[in-house]
Amino acid sequence: MEAPRKLSVAIIGAGVAGLAAAVGLKDHPDIEYQVYERAGRLEEIGASIALGPNELRTLERLGVVNALDNSIAFRNRSGFPMIYRHWRTNEITSVDSHHDDVERRHRTARFYRADLQKALLAHVPSEKIQLKKAFASATANSSTNSVTVSFEDGSSVNADVLLGADGIRSAVRRYFVPGSGPKWTGWVAFRSVFDVKLLEDLDDAILNEANHWWGPDRTFFASRLGNGLFTIVGGHYSDPYAPDAPYRGATWNSDGDVNEMRQYYKDWHPVIRRMVDASPYTRQYPNTAASALDRWSFCHGRATLAGDAAHAHGGTLAAGGSLAIDDGYAFAAALWHVFPPGSTHRATYDFKRALSLYERVRKLRTDRVISTVHAGNKATISRIRAGKEETDDQLRERVKNRSDPFWIHEHDVQAVFAKAVAEEIELNSPAAKF
């Protein structure tokens, strides 16, 4: 008897979410996957990325233990995920804490984005990634009972399942939900990554901790990364609806002016000025965010989204990498659950069931992230429009009342997935029909 053909999965995008999904599927004997990346070479855009305890555990479950290595993952010496400081005095005003008992290897870690991508790529065979494949369209194909994915180069493939994981400016998302693209929030980040040796004269409390300084009109972040690197992130906030807003036309990952950045922080504490002066360059990243989608499933239950393509929240709360890894894990877990090795069930209902399970596990949480982000952006715009300088007491109170991101970084996606499966089993049990 001829063995049934393998289930095929087309993954659009070789970023964190797409690669996490690929790693999650690689050991399934009955699933073939292919990653399609629009870029001509694999190059992670961005500077740093933070992963909390649960995402590090998720990487472990996926077998990506190399990502937890101290050579590429920096963890605060104090054990606190983040330390908050006063912009003028440099005093510690608050800290984030782990809420659960967290082993050291699972404590919040910060990476150079390219290093994390390489750690994931080590588990994806090179022949599983096709470059220069820009997504164009996807349509349900009734003749093959699949989805036909077309690319801008004129080629196309048929797949049983499509995963759009092509980032915040996702072409897959735009295709299925026109007009859903992210909009500028008014914030432009100035990021740079350089050799930590340029700052070797600084205090250990600066070089071996992730610090976030809050000022009345802007913030400043600094942290060591893996491989002897250090990152700083400054920024400028504007009313995005003001016609004369600076940086309105700024391009993502474009050259910035480090002298301009130095002007923004010229009145801040000397340790901050020292870091800005040491930076040999800066890149600018206009922050964008989109509203939550009504649903993630398209093409009659054959296509879905992951990472920023599914929930373009703009990277606030340092949640982007965490959400992407959990998305990739949950997507792969849903396919493993509905199509276990040896399964011959390939009905349309089965695909809808798998993507529905994935969406139930992830969407409620990512919607909450987006809601939190929009509330924060709205508050920032209100402060700008009020035109009143924030007092020092008000600033300290704002730091104290900030949103605690533990519910993102210590969220157990495996437990949520197990709960969703149990609920599905209970719902479909004979007793539930009466």
N, C-alpha and C positions, 0 to 999 in steps of 0.2 A: 504493500500500500504506500502510495506516494505521500511523503510528509507534507503537511500544509506549509504554504509559503510563510516567511517571517513577516511579522507586523512591521511596517516601515514608519519612521518618525522623521520629519524634516524640521530641523531647528534653525531658525533664522537669527543669526547673531552669535558671535563667539566671545561675548562678554562674560561676566561672572554668572549670571542667571543661566545662559545657554550652556556654558561649560559645566556648571553644576548638574544640570539636567542630563547632559551627555554622560558624565561620570556615573550618575545614578542608574543609567540604562545599560552601561557597557557590559555588565556581566549577565544580562538577561539573554538566555540562549535563543529565544524566539523573537527577539526584537532587533531590527537593524535601524540605526540612526545615522543621519548625516547632518553636519553643521554647515550652514551657508553664511559666509561673511562678506559684506560688501567691500571691505578694505582690501587693498592689494597685498598687505602684509599685516600680521597680527601685532597690533600696537595699542596697548591700553591707554586711553586718553584720561588724564587726570593726574592727581598728585598722591594723595593718601586715602586710605580707606580703613575704617574701624570695624571690627567684628567683636560681638559680645559673646558671653559664655555659651549660649545655646547654638550659635552659628559655628563656633569652634567645635562643639560636640557634633554638630551636623557634618562638618568636614571629616571628623573622625569616623562617623558612621559610613560616610561615602568612601572611606579609605584614603582620604587626602591628608594623611598625618604629617606629610612633609610641610604643609602650610602652618603647622603649629610650632615648627622649629624656631628656636630663639634667633637663628641667623637672619630670618626674614620677618619675624613677628616680635614687635616691641611691646612689652608690658610695663606699666608704671611700677617703679620700685616700691612705692608706698602701698600698692595693692588697690588703690582707689581708681576707678575707671577714668575719672576726670577731676581736676582740681581747678576751682574758679578763683580768680584774683582780681583785685581792684586796679583799674587802669592807671591811676596816678600813684598810689602807695605801694603797689605790688603785694599787698597783704592778701592772705588767703581769706576769702569771704564765704566759701562753701565748698563742698565736695559731693560727687556722686559716689554711691556705695553699692556694692553687690548685695542683693537682698537675700540670696541663698548662700549656702556653704559651697564655695566654688574652688575647685582645685586650681593650683597655680597655672597649669597649662591651659586652663579654660578661662582665665581672667581676660578681660577686654584687651585686645591686641590691636596694634596699628601697623599697617603695611604700606609700603610703596605699591601702588596699584599694579604696576607691571610685575612685581614679584609674586603677588597673589595670583595673577593670571598665569604666570609660568608654572606655579605650583599646581594649578588645575590642569593646565595643558600637558603636564607630565603624565596624566592619566587618560589622555585622549589621543589615540594614534593619529599621526599627521594625515593619513589617508582619509580620515573621517571628517576632515575640514576642507571645504572648497572656498578659495578666496576669489575676490572680484565677482561675487554673486550678489548683486543688489536686487532685493525683492521688488516685484512689480505688481503682482496680483495673486489671488487664490480663489478658486471656484470649486464648488462641489461637482464631482464628475460621476454622474449616475451610471455611465457605461462601465466604469471600473470600480464603482463603489468606493471612491477615494476622493482626495482633494488634489486638484492640479495646481501646483505652485509655479508661477512664471517669474522670470527674472528679466532685468532690463537689457541683458545681452541677447534676448530672444530665445533662450533655452527654457525648458520647463521640466518638471519632475512630477510624478504622482506619488502621493504618500497617504498612509492611513490617517496620520495625525500631523498637524502643523502646530509648532510652538513658535510664536513671535516673541523673541527675546532680544530685540534689536535696539534697545536703549530708549532714552527719554524722547528722542525725536523719531520714534518708531514709524517706519513705513507701513508695517503690518497693521498697527493700530489705526493709522490714518486711513488705510484702505477700508477697513471694516467699520470705522466710526469717523467719517469725515468731519472736520471741524473740532476734533477732540484734542488737538495738539496743545502743548503747554504754553503758558503765557508768562512773560517776564514779571517777576515779583517786585522789582525795584532794587534788588540787591545784586551787586557785582562783587565776586570774590577775586582777590589777588593771591595767587598761590605760587609757591616756589619750593623746590626740593634741592638741597645741596649737601655737600660733605659736612658732617658734624664737626670736623676738625676746624672749620672756620669759626666755631664758637667755643673752642676748648677752654677759654678763660672764664666762661660763665659758671655760675654756681650749680652744684649737683642737683639742686631742687628744680632747676630749669631744664637741665640736660637730660634728666632721667625721669621726668614726669610729663604727662600731657596736661598742659595748662591752657586755660581759657580766660582771657582778661575781658571784662565787660566795662564799657564806657557809656556815657550818656547818649552817644549817637552812632557808635560802631563797636565792634568787638575785634579781638585778635587772638588767634590760636597758634600754639607752637607745640611740637612734639618730635621726639626722636622716632625714627622708623627703623626697619631692619637694614642690614648691609651697610652700616655706618652712615646712614642718611638722616637728614633732619628736614622737617617741613615747617613753614610758616604760612598762615592764611590771614590776610587782612580783608577789608571790604569797605564798600560805600553803599549807603542806603538812600534811596530816593522814593518819591511818590511815583509809581509806574504810570500813573494816569496824567502826570504833569507834562505838558508838551515840551518843556525845556529840561526834562530830567536828564542828568548826565549819564552817559553810557547807554542811552536808549538803543543805539544801533550797534552796540558791542557784539563781537563775534565770539562764540564759544572757543576756548583754548587758543586765543590769539595773543600776540605780543602785548604786554602791558608796560607801563612806564614806572620803573622802580623809584625814580625821583618823585613822581607824583604820590606814590605810596608813602614815601618818607615824609612828605608834607602832611599827609593825613595823620601821621603818628608823631609829629614833631613835639607835641606837648605831653606825650605819654611818658611813663616811667622809663628811666635810662636803659633798663634791661631790654625793653621792647625796641627802643631806638637802636640798641646795639644789634639786635637780631635783624632788623630791617636793613641797617647799614651793611650787614654782612652778606645779605642776599645778592648774588651776582645778577639776578634777573627776576622778573615776575611775569606770570601768564594770567590773563583775565578770563573769568568764567561768569557770564551773566546768568543768574539763577532763575530757573523757570519751574513752574508747577502747573498741573492740570487738575481738573475736577475728577472725582471718582467715576468710573464707568458704571452703567447700570448692570452690565454683565460682561463676562470674559469669553464666553463660548460663542463661536461663530461657525459658519459653513456647516449647518445642520449637525452641530456637535462634533465636528472634526478639527476645529482650530481653536486655540486659546492663546493667552498672553502670559508673560512672566517678567519679573524685574520692573525696571522703569517703563517698559512698554505697557505694562498692566496698570501701574500706579505711579505716575510721574509726580512725585512729591517734592522734587528739587533737592534732595540730599539733606534736608534739615534733620536734626536729631542724630546725625551720623548713622542713619538707618538704611541707606541705599544698599550697601553690601550685604547687610544682615538679611534684609527682605529678599534680595535676589537669591541668596543661597538657600533660604528656606523655601522659596518658590520652586527652585530647581529640584530640591529634594522631594517636595510634596508632589510635583508633577510626575516624577519618575516613580514614586511610591504608589501613586494612583494607577499607573499602567501595570506595575507589578501585581497590584491587588486584583484588578479586573481581568488581567491577562496573565495569569501565573504560568510558569514554564509547563509546557505540555498541553495548554489549553487550545481548543480548536474553535471556541466561540468568537466570532468576528462580526456579529450582527451590528447594525447601526445603533441599536439601543446600547450595546456594550461600550461603544465609543462615547456616546453621550453620558453614560453612567460614569465613566472614568474621568472625563473632564468636569462633570458636575461635582464629583467627589473632591477633586483638586480645588475647585472654586470654593466649595464650602469650607475647606480647611484653611484657605488663605484670604479670601476677599474681605471677610468681616474685620480682620485685623488691619489689613492694608487700608481699608476705608477709614478706620479710626486714625491711622497715621496721617492720611490726607486731611481729614477734618482738623486734627491738631495743628498741622502745618498752616492751613488756611486761616485758622483763628490767630495764630502767631503773626502771620503776615498782615492780617487786618489790624492787629494791635500796633504793629510797627508803623503802618501807614497813618494810623490815627495820631500817633505821637508826632510824626513828621508834619502832618497838616495842622496840628495844634500850635506848632511853632514856639512852644514854651520849653525852655531848657529844663531838663530833669534835674531835680536836686540830688545831692549825694544820698540822702536818706531814701528817696524814691528809687534810686538806682539799686541800692543795697536790698531794698524790699523786693524789687523785681528779680534780682538774682535768687533771693530766698524762695520766691514763689514760682520759680521756673518749672517747666514740665520735667518730671523725672523719667528718663528714658528706659528705666529698668524693665518696664512692661514690654518693650520691644526686644531688648537684648537678652532678657532672661525668659523669653517666651519659649515654651517647649513644643516645637512643631510636631515632634514624634508623638507626644501625648495627645495633642489635638487631632492628629491623623487617626490614632487608635480610637479616640472617642467618636469621630465621624464614622468610622467603619462599624463600630458597635451600634451606633444609632441606625445606620443603614440596615444592618442585619436584623435589628429589632423591628424596624418598620416593615420589613419584608417577611417577617415570620408569620406562620399561619394564624397565630393568636392575634396579631395586629389587624387582621382582616375582619375581626368580629367585635 
